């Protein structure tokens, strides 16, 4: 795919997706939404990619929707998906770890579209804001679900209802960002994290963990996770990655994992769906009627 608003490149098993409209402070457009979604899917399907870094060119990460771009989206088309979700959904469903390297301010969709990432590394001078209410808009990219998961309901309400902007220190204290760095060092820190994940973490384990955590967060008890464990643990016990991980640990050497999420993992969606829909009130469920109940 030819990209006009982003740059996509793969090097040393890391796919870097760079927002590239610096003259417009990387303002978000419908074209950018489609290109970001396509790049995330391409990275996920590429077995040569083990981690994904999303960053931006220039001083700003993304200041929100570019209202002056003049791009209109036909919301009456059957199956229409709002633009930010076209980014957030493939990021959520990716089998590869995703790191957002936020080298400058991220406002509105600029921050909401990164919420499904596993890590958000931010510049010390960056500012953030869920400013939708101040523009007469509504939050998008699934952020009404993601933000409370990350920072708690009270903080999510405060930020979204007031629409105020806040600094990186507040974002770090609340858990919105993973770490804070000088602006010139954010991307290097993201690459260092990506390289560590590639060197030390089994790709199949990463896929199950990042997608399983999101799926399980929707349940009011651990029962869905218990059911998922009945599928994942037997699979792990029979997987060559386990023997390699133990051998590497005992031998005090880096592991050499060979599994690929695209070819060596059963359809994870089926696992998660089964765990979500199976009746958990039967004799094998936890609680007073079964399992570990007293």
C-alpha positions as CSV (number, residue, x, y, z in Angstrom):
1,X,0.0,0.0,0.0
2,X,1.2,3.5,-0.8
3,X,0.9,5.9,2.2
4,X,0.4,9.7,2.0
5,X,-0.1,10.6,5.7
6,X,2.2,8.1,7.4
7,X,5.5,6.3,6.9
8,X,5.7,2.6,7.3
9,X,9.0,0.7,7.6
10,X,10.3,-2.5,9.1
11,X,13.8,-2.9,10.5
12,X,15.3,-5.4,12.9
13,X,11.9,-7.1,13.4
14,X,10.3,-3.8,14.5
15,X,7.6,-2.2,12.4
16,X,7.6,1.6,12.8
17,X,4.5,3.5,11.9
18,X,5.0,7.2,11.8
19,X,2.3,9.9,11.6
20,X,3.7,12.2,8.9
21,X,1.7,15.5,8.6
22,X,4.1,17.7,10.6
23,X,3.0,20.8,8.8
24,X,-0.5,20.2,10.2
25,X,0.7,19.1,13.6
26,X,-0.1,15.6,12.5
27,X,-3.8,16.4,12.5
28,X,-5.9,13.2,12.1
29,X,-7.8,12.7,8.9
30,X,-10.0,9.9,7.4
31,X,-7.1,9.1,5.1
32,X,-4.7,8.8,8.0
33,X,-7.2,6.5,9.8
34,X,-7.3,4.2,6.9
35,X,-3.6,4.2,6.4
36,X,-2.8,3.6,10.1
37,X,-5.3,0.7,10.2
38,X,-3.8,-0.8,7.1
39,X,-0.2,-0.5,8.5
40,X,-1.2,-2.1,11.8
41,X,-2.8,-5.0,9.9
42,X,0.3,-5.3,7.6
43,X,2.6,-5.4,10.6
44,X,0.5,-8.0,12.4
45,X,0.5,-10.3,9.3
46,X,4.2,-10.0,8.8
47,X,6.0,-12.9,10.6
48,X,9.2,-10.8,10.3
49,X,7.7,-8.2,12.6
50,X,7.9,-9.0,16.4
51,X,7.0,-5.6,17.8
52,X,5.2,-2.4,16.6
53,X,6.2,1.2,17.4
54,X,3.8,4.1,16.6
55,X,5.3,7.5,16.6
56,X,5.1,10.9,14.8
57,X,7.2,13.4,12.9
58,X,7.9,16.8,14.2
59,X,7.1,18.6,17.5
60,X,3.6,17.2,18.0
61,X,2.4,13.6,18.1
62,X,-1.2,14.4,17.0
63,X,-3.3,17.4,18.0
64,X,-6.6,15.7,17.1
65,X,-8.9,15.7,14.1
66,X,-7.9,18.1,11.3
67,X,-11.2,19.9,10.9
68,X,-9.7,22.0,8.0
69,X,-8.7,19.0,5.9
70,X,-12.1,18.9,4.3
71,X,-12.4,15.1,4.3
72,X,-15.9,13.9,4.6
73,X,-16.9,10.4,5.6
74,X,-20.2,8.9,4.4
75,X,-21.7,7.6,7.7
76,X,-24.7,6.1,5.8
77,X,-22.6,3.4,4.1
78,X,-23.6,0.0,5.4
79,X,-21.1,-1.3,7.9
80,X,-19.6,2.1,8.4
81,X,-16.8,2.2,11.0
82,X,-15.9,5.5,12.6
83,X,-12.4,6.6,11.6
84,X,-10.6,6.3,15.0
85,X,-12.0,2.8,15.5
86,X,-10.3,1.8,12.2
87,X,-7.0,2.4,14.1
88,X,-8.0,1.2,17.6
89,X,-9.6,-2.0,16.5
90,X,-6.6,-3.5,14.6
91,X,-4.3,-2.2,17.4
92,X,-6.5,-4.0,20.0
93,X,-6.6,-7.2,17.9
94,X,-2.9,-7.3,17.0
95,X,-0.9,-10.3,18.1
96,X,2.3,-8.2,18.3
97,X,3.1,-5.8,21.2
98,X,2.4,-2.2,20.4
99,X,4.4,0.7,21.8
100,X,3.3,4.3,21.3
101,X,6.3,6.7,21.3
102,X,4.5,10.0,22.0
103,X,7.2,12.6,21.4
104,X,4.9,15.6,21.6
105,X,1.4,16.7,22.6
106,X,-1.5,14.2,21.9
107,X,-5.0,15.6,22.2
108,X,-8.4,14.2,21.3
109,X,-8.1,11.3,18.9
110,X,-4.3,11.9,19.1
111,X,-4.4,10.2,22.5
112,X,-7.6,8.1,22.3
113,X,-6.3,6.1,19.3
114,X,-3.2,5.0,21.3
115,X,-5.2,3.6,24.3
116,X,-5.1,0.0,23.0
117,X,-1.3,0.1,22.8
118,X,0.5,-1.9,25.4
119,X,2.9,0.9,26.3
120,X,2.8,4.7,25.9
121,X,6.1,6.4,26.3
122,X,5.8,10.2,26.5
123,X,8.0,13.3,26.2
124,X,8.3,15.3,29.4
125,X,6.9,18.4,27.7
126,X,3.9,16.6,26.1
127,X,0.4,17.6,27.0
128,X,-2.7,15.5,26.8
129,X,-6.4,16.1,26.7
130,X,-9.7,14.3,26.1
131,X,-11.2,17.5,24.8
132,X,-14.3,16.1,23.1
133,X,-16.9,17.8,25.3
134,X,-15.3,21.2,24.8
135,X,-15.8,20.7,21.0
136,X,-19.4,19.4,21.2
137,X,-18.0,15.9,20.3
138,X,-18.1,12.5,21.8
139,X,-15.1,10.2,22.7
140,X,-14.2,7.7,20.0
141,X,-11.8,4.8,19.3
142,X,-13.5,2.8,22.1
143,X,-12.0,5.3,24.6
144,X,-15.1,5.2,26.9
145,X,-14.0,1.6,27.6
146,X,-10.2,1.8,27.4
147,X,-9.6,4.9,29.5
148,X,-11.4,3.7,32.7
149,X,-9.5,0.4,32.4
150,X,-6.2,2.3,32.4
151,X,-6.8,5.1,34.9
152,X,-10.0,4.2,36.8
153,X,-13.5,5.6,36.4
154,X,-13.1,8.7,38.6
155,X,-10.0,10.0,36.7
156,X,-11.6,9.1,33.3
157,X,-14.7,11.1,34.3
158,X,-12.6,14.0,35.4
159,X,-10.6,14.2,32.2
160,X,-13.4,13.5,29.8
161,X,-16.1,15.7,31.4
162,X,-13.8,18.7,31.9
163,X,-12.0,18.3,28.7
164,X,-9.0,20.0,30.3
165,X,-5.4,19.4,29.1
166,X,-2.8,18.0,31.5
167,X,0.9,17.3,31.5
168,X,3.0,14.2,31.3
169,X,3.6,14.1,35.0
170,X,-0.1,13.8,35.7
171,X,-0.5,11.3,32.9
172,X,2.3,9.2,34.4
173,X,0.8,9.4,38.0
174,X,-2.6,8.2,36.7
175,X,-1.2,5.3,34.6
176,X,-2.0,6.8,31.2
177,X,1.6,6.6,30.2
178,X,4.2,4.0,31.0
179,X,7.2,6.3,31.3
180,X,8.4,9.9,30.6
181,X,11.5,10.9,28.8
182,X,13.2,14.0,27.2
183,X,11.6,14.5,23.8
184,X,14.7,13.6,21.9
185,X,14.9,10.2,23.8
186,X,11.4,8.9,23.5
187,X,11.8,7.0,20.3
188,X,15.1,5.5,21.4
189,X,13.4,4.4,24.6
190,X,10.6,2.8,22.6
191,X,13.0,0.9,20.4
192,X,15.0,-0.3,23.5
193,X,11.7,-1.6,24.9
194,X,10.8,-3.3,21.6
195,X,14.2,-4.9,21.4
196,X,13.9,-6.3,24.9
197,X,10.5,-7.7,24.1
198,X,11.8,-9.3,20.9
199,X,14.8,-10.8,22.7
200,X,13.1,-12.1,25.9
201,X,9.4,-12.7,25.2
202,X,7.9,-15.6,23.2
203,X,5.7,-14.1,20.4
204,X,2.9,-16.6,21.1
205,X,2.9,-15.7,24.8
206,X,2.7,-12.0,23.9
207,X,-0.3,-12.6,21.7
208,X,-2.3,-14.6,24.3
209,X,-1.4,-12.1,27.1
210,X,-2.1,-8.8,25.3
211,X,-5.4,-10.0,23.8
212,X,-6.5,-12.0,26.7
213,X,-6.1,-9.2,29.2
214,X,-8.4,-6.9,27.1
215,X,-11.0,-9.7,26.7
216,X,-11.0,-10.6,30.4
217,X,-11.3,-7.0,31.5
218,X,-15.0,-7.1,30.4
219,X,-16.0,-9.7,32.9
220,X,-17.1,-9.1,36.5
221,X,-15.4,-12.2,37.8
222,X,-12.4,-14.3,37.0
223,X,-14.5,-17.2,35.7
224,X,-13.9,-16.3,32.1
225,X,-10.2,-16.3,32.7
226,X,-10.4,-19.7,34.4
227,X,-12.0,-21.1,31.3
228,X,-9.5,-19.5,29.1
229,X,-6.7,-21.0,31.2
230,X,-8.1,-24.5,30.4
231,X,-7.2,-23.9,26.8
232,X,-4.0,-21.9,27.0
233,X,-2.1,-23.9,29.6
234,X,-2.4,-27.3,27.9
235,X,-1.3,-25.6,24.7
236,X,1.7,-24.0,26.4
237,X,2.7,-27.2,28.0
238,X,3.0,-28.9,24.6
239,X,4.6,-26.0,22.9
240,X,8.3,-26.0,22.1
241,X,8.6,-22.4,23.4
242,X,8.2,-23.7,27.0
243,X,11.1,-26.1,26.7
244,X,13.2,-23.4,25.1
245,X,12.3,-20.8,27.8
246,X,13.2,-23.2,30.6
247,X,16.4,-24.2,28.9
248,X,17.4,-20.6,28.4
249,X,16.7,-19.7,32.0
250,X,18.6,-22.6,33.4
251,X,21.5,-22.0,30.9
252,X,21.5,-18.3,31.7
253,X,21.3,-17.4,28.0
254,X,18.9,-15.5,25.8
255,X,15.9,-17.6,24.6
256,X,15.6,-18.5,21.0
257,X,11.8,-18.8,20.5
258,X,10.7,-20.1,17.2
259,X,6.9,-19.8,17.4
260,X,4.9,-17.3,15.3
261,X,1.5,-16.1,16.3
262,X,0.2,-16.3,12.7
263,X,1.1,-19.9,12.2
264,X,1.5,-21.6,15.6
265,X,-1.4,-20.3,17.6
266,X,-4.9,-21.6,17.2
267,X,-7.4,-18.9,16.4
268,X,-7.3,-16.8,19.6
269,X,-10.7,-15.3,18.8
270,X,-12.3,-18.6,19.2
271,X,-10.7,-19.1,22.6
272,X,-11.8,-15.7,23.8
273,X,-15.3,-16.1,22.5
274,X,-15.7,-19.5,24.1
275,X,-14.5,-18.2,27.4
276,X,-16.9,-15.2,27.2
277,X,-20.0,-17.1,26.3
278,X,-19.7,-20.5,28.1
279,X,-22.0,-20.9,31.1
280,X,-20.0,-20.4,34.3
281,X,-22.7,-21.3,36.7
282,X,-22.3,-25.1,36.4
283,X,-20.6,-27.6,38.7
284,X,-17.1,-26.6,37.7
285,X,-17.6,-22.9,38.4
286,X,-16.1,-21.3,41.4
287,X,-18.1,-20.0,44.3
288,X,-20.3,-21.7,46.8
289,X,-21.8,-24.2,44.2
290,X,-18.5,-25.6,43.0
291,X,-14.8,-25.2,42.4
292,X,-13.0,-23.6,45.3
293,X,-16.1,-22.4,47.1
294,X,-16.3,-23.1,50.8
